[in-house]
Amino acid sequence: MKNIVIKSFLAIVLIISSCSSPSEVREDPVPTAALLSKPENNTQCLQIEKVKFEWGISENTDSYTITVTNLLSNEVVTQNSTTNSIEITLTQGKPYSWQITSKSAASAKETKSEVWKFYLSGNAEINHAPFPAEVVAPKNGASVSAGSIELSWTVSDVDVGDTHTFDIFLDQVDATTKIKQSLSATKTSVDVEAGGIYYWSITATDSKNNKSQSGTHMFTVK
């Protein structure tokens, strides 16, 4: 009789357990990416003292961090805001990039926007240097196989109609050895040896002879 009672009790427990729905795990809402507005991408910005940055309000967001980078010196300015605009004083006559990071007090996750670029002229200029070339491949710090590899990059310019040529620097010390000159394409092939670390950079020149430097990037060869 005792065994029957115990078995009946266990059966009831199993039935209750199988009918109970598992507790729901609620994830904290992740902020969405902000949509950038002003200054517009690849444009000339004519501000005298301060640049006003504006972007769309992102969902699940309590605050924003703006990151502004001087593309010539790589100097970075970061500021926080609880609204979708902010004014920042910057040095005139320089190219910049900017990006917004959306944050939420309810989530540890952050979401970054696109990266836009602009040229802070201060006064209207006839022509500007191109923005520093952006490396496509190999990415900085990448590892590649020995032999022939392709170096590729992109470039943009606020001056519509400008054409560009490129000088490529590559060596295993400091990217000061010019290996290609006056390229019109945004890619080229080079031979690299196994077991080495290579450094490379791009000088972009527009049709008005204005120049910009990409900065030095590196990759290793297997």
C-alpha positions in Angstrom: 0.0 0.0 0.0 2.8 2.4 0.9 4.5 1.7 -2.5 1.3 2.5 -4.3 1.0 5.9 -2.5 4.6 6.8 -3.3 4.2 5.8 -7.0 1.0 7.8 -7.3 2.7 10.9 -5.7 5.6 10.7 -8.2 3.3 10.3 -11.1 1.4 13.5 -10.1 4.7 15.4 -9.7 5.8 14.3 -13.2 2.5 15.4 -14.7 2.6 18.8 -13.0 6.2 19.3 -14.1 5.5 18.3 -17.7 2.5 20.7 -17.9 4.4 23.7 -16.4 5.8 26.1 -19.0 9.4 27.0 -18.7 10.2 30.4 -17.3 10.8 32.9 -20.1 14.2 34.5 -20.3 13.8 38.1 -21.2 16.7 39.8 -23.0 17.5 43.5 -22.4 16.6 45.5 -25.5 19.6 46.4 -27.6 20.0 49.9 -28.9 19.6 50.3 -32.7 22.1 52.1 -34.9 21.7 55.8 -35.2 21.2 57.2 -38.7 23.6 60.0 -39.4 22.3 63.3 -40.8 24.7 66.3 -40.7 27.5 67.0 -41.7 26.6 64.9 -44.7 29.0 62.2 -45.9 31.9 63.3 -48.2 31.0 67.0 -48.1 32.6 70.3 -47.3 31.5 71.8 -44.0 31.6 75.6 -43.7 31.4 76.3 -40.0 33.3 79.2 -38.4 33.8 78.0 -34.8 31.8 74.9 -34.1 30.5 72.0 -36.1 27.0 70.9 -35.3 26.5 67.1 -35.6 23.0 65.7 -36.0 21.6 62.2 -36.2 18.3 60.3 -36.0 17.0 59.1 -32.6 17.7 55.4 -32.2 15.4 52.9 -30.4 16.2 51.5 -26.9 18.7 54.3 -26.4 19.4 56.5 -23.4 22.6 58.2 -24.5 25.0 58.6 -27.4 28.8 58.8 -27.7 30.1 60.7 -30.7 33.6 59.9 -32.0 35.3 62.4 -34.3 38.7 61.6 -35.8 41.1 63.9 -37.5 42.0 61.9 -40.6 45.5 63.5 -40.9 46.7 63.3 -37.3 44.4 60.5 -36.1 43.5 62.7 -33.1 40.2 61.5 -31.6 37.6 63.6 -29.9 34.8 61.8 -28.0 31.8 63.4 -26.3 28.6 62.1 -24.7 25.0 63.4 -25.3 21.5 62.5 -24.2 20.1 64.2 -27.3 20.5 63.6 -31.0 22.7 66.6 -31.7 25.9 68.2 -30.4 28.3 71.0 -31.2 32.1 70.4 -31.2 34.9 72.9 -31.9 37.4 71.5 -34.4 40.5 72.7 -36.2 39.6 74.1 -39.6 41.2 73.0 -42.9 41.2 69.3 -41.9 39.3 66.2 -43.0 37.4 64.3 -40.3 35.3 61.2 -39.8 32.5 60.8 -37.3 30.5 58.0 -35.8 27.7 57.6 -33.2 27.5 54.8 -30.6 24.1 54.2 -29.2 23.9 53.1 -25.5 21.2 51.9 -23.1 21.2 51.8 -19.3 19.3 48.5 -19.6 21.8 46.7 -21.8 25.6 46.2 -21.8 25.5 46.0 -25.6 26.3 49.1 -27.7 25.5 49.7 -31.4 27.7 51.8 -33.7 26.5 53.8 -36.7 28.1 54.1 -40.1 31.3 56.2 -40.3 30.9 59.4 -42.3 33.5 61.9 -43.5 33.6 65.6 -44.1 36.1 68.4 -44.8 36.1 71.3 -42.4 37.1 74.2 -44.6 36.0 77.2 -42.5 36.0 79.3 -45.6 35.0 78.2 -49.1 38.0 76.7 -50.9 38.4 76.1 -54.6 39.7 72.5 -54.2 40.5 70.1 -51.4 42.8 67.2 -50.9 41.1 63.8 -51.2 40.2 62.0 -48.0 42.9 59.6 -46.9 42.6 56.3 -48.8 40.8 53.5 -46.8 42.4 50.1 -47.0 40.1 47.3 -48.2 42.6 44.4 -48.2 44.6 43.1 -46.5 43.1 44.6 -43.4 45.5 46.0 -40.8 46.9 43.1 -38.8 45.7 40.5 -41.2 47.6 37.3 -42.1 48.1 36.4 -45.7 49.7 33.5 -47.7 53.1 34.0 -49.3 53.3 34.7 -53.0 51.3 37.2 -55.1 48.7 39.1 -53.1 46.3 42.0 -54.0 46.5 45.3 -52.2 43.2 47.3 -52.6 41.8 50.5 -51.2 39.1 53.1 -51.8 39.2 56.9 -51.9 36.6 59.7 -51.8 36.7 63.5 -52.4 34.4 66.4 -51.7 35.3 67.9 -55.1 33.1 66.2 -57.7 35.0 65.5 -60.9 38.5 65.2 -59.4 40.5 62.2 -60.7 43.1 60.4 -58.5 46.3 58.6 -58.8 48.1 56.6 -56.1 51.6 55.9 -55.0 52.1 52.7 -53.0 54.8 52.3 -50.3 55.7 48.8 -49.0 58.5 47.3 -47.0 59.3 45.4 -43.9 60.4 48.4 -41.8 58.3 51.5 -42.0 56.4 51.8 -45.3 58.8 54.3 -46.8 59.8 52.4 -49.9 57.8 53.4 -53.0 57.0 50.3 -55.1 54.2 51.6 -57.4 53.7 55.1 -58.7 50.8 57.0 -60.3 48.4 54.1 -60.3 44.9 55.0 -61.6 43.4 51.8 -60.3 42.5 51.2 -56.6 44.2 47.8 -56.5 47.6 46.3 -57.4 49.4 43.0 -57.0 52.7 42.5 -55.1 54.9 39.5 -54.2 55.5 38.9 -50.5 57.7 36.3 -48.7 56.7 33.9 -46.0 57.6 34.6 -42.4 57.7 38.4 -42.7 55.8 41.4 -41.4 55.0 44.0 -44.1 54.1 47.7 -43.7 52.3 49.7 -46.4 50.7 53.0 -47.1 48.9 54.9 -49.9 49.5 58.5 -51.1 46.4 59.7 -53.0 46.9 62.7 -55.4 44.0 64.5 -57.1 44.0 66.2 -60.5 44.9 69.5 -58.8 48.0 67.9 -57.2 46.5 67.9 -53.7 47.8 64.9 -51.7 46.7 62.9 -48.7 48.3 60.0 -46.8 46.5 56.9 -45.7 48.6 56.2 -42.6 50.7 53.0 -42.2 49.1 49.6 -42.1 50.6 46.2 -41.5 50.1 42.5 -42.3 51.9 39.3 -41.7 52.8 36.6 -44.2 52.4 32.9 -43.3 
